[in-house]
Amino acid sequence: MTPRVALVTGGTGGIGTAICRRLAGLGHRVATNFRNGDHAQEWQQRMRQDGFEVALFPGDVADTASAAALVGAVEGSLGPVEILVNNAGITRDTTFHRMTAEQWHEVVNTNLNSVFNVTRPAIEAMRRRRWGRIIQISSINGLRGQYGQANYAAAKAGMHGFTISLARENAGFGITVNTISPGYVATDMVMAVPEEVRAKIVADIPTGRLGRPDEIAYAVAFLVAEEAAWITGSNLDINGGHHMGW
């Protein structure tokens, strides 16, 4: 595969780390953003110790100007972004009748508006070069909903609506746009859920286990490959059979 410049938002999290590792291992020049400098520097050092070089850039993807500055900094340092993985996400769970406007907007801004904020300044160079790979990391709960996650489910469902529209607009420019919807993956966020709750979740997964971050990263590598040029506008469910679409 031709080495490309890849930007992975939220790359220091569990799934993001696995994606950064996979893409860097394939020879791509990988970048991610950070808000907490101390945590990010420690993360980068661990990645280097494991043989993976990932460039760090400050940037809040929930903020339009900050996201544009992030893309500009990456392109100024590494070159035009050719692979974009919109992975950044947070939760602020509560039942809707108790949900505050702040909890709603914080999740929608970080999980959905960020997709516009980062993709908009990156896509022009992709169109000029007539090559690009854009992937949204959505969620099983964007497909089936979840109790206490009206904000999160709405944002994650919106990511695939963005995907299919952008895929239609840019197919003629050699740009593919796809969504990956992971089920419950053994990240710090999921492992922080009480053990009895996790046990109930696992009991409902046909494969009988949580997913691994590297299994999501494998799907990203598949979709960014040169050979995946005819796959666009798709949603790839990776959930151990927890939710089966058609």
C-alpha positions, 0 to 999 in steps of 0.5 A: 500500500502507498504510504498515506497521511492519516488523521485519527481523532480521539486516537489516545483512547482504547479503540483510537490507540489500536487504530493508530497502531494498525495504520502506523504498522502499515507504514502510514504517517499517523497523527492524532489530536489531544486536549490533555498534554500530559496524558498525550505525551505519556501515551506517545512515549508508550507508543514509541516504546512499542515501535509506533510513531504517531504525531500529536497535535493540539485540537478540540474537535468539538470546536470548529476553529480548533478542528480546522487549525488541527487539520492545518497543522497536520497538513503543514507538518505531514502533508495532505490528510488522505485517511481520516478516521472520525473516532472521537467520542464521549458519553454523558449517560442519563435518561432523557427526562433528566438530561440537561441541555449541557449533556445533550450538546456536549455529546452531540458536539463531540460525537457528531458535530466534530465529524463536520468540523474535521472533515470539512477542512480535510476534504478539499485536498482529497478532492483535488488529489482524487483519493481519500478514505473517510471512516466514521466510528459509530456504535451499535447503539446508534443502530438499536438505541440504548436506555439512557443514551438518547444523546449518544444514540442520536449522535452515532446514528447521525454519523452514518447519515453523514457517511451516506450523503458524503459518499454520494457526493464524492464517489466520483473523486476517488473518495470512499466514505464508510461507517464502522459500528462497533458493539461493546469493546473492552476499552477503559470506558466499557470496563468501568461499567459495573461487573454485573452490568457487563456480565449481562451485556456479555450474556446477550452477545452470541460470541460470548465475549466483548470485542477487542480494540484491534478487531475494530482497527483491523476493519479500519485497515480493510476499508482504507486499503487501495483494494477497498475502492468500491466500498463506499456508503457502507456500515460495517457492524462489528459486534459479535452478533449482538445486533444483526442487521439486514 
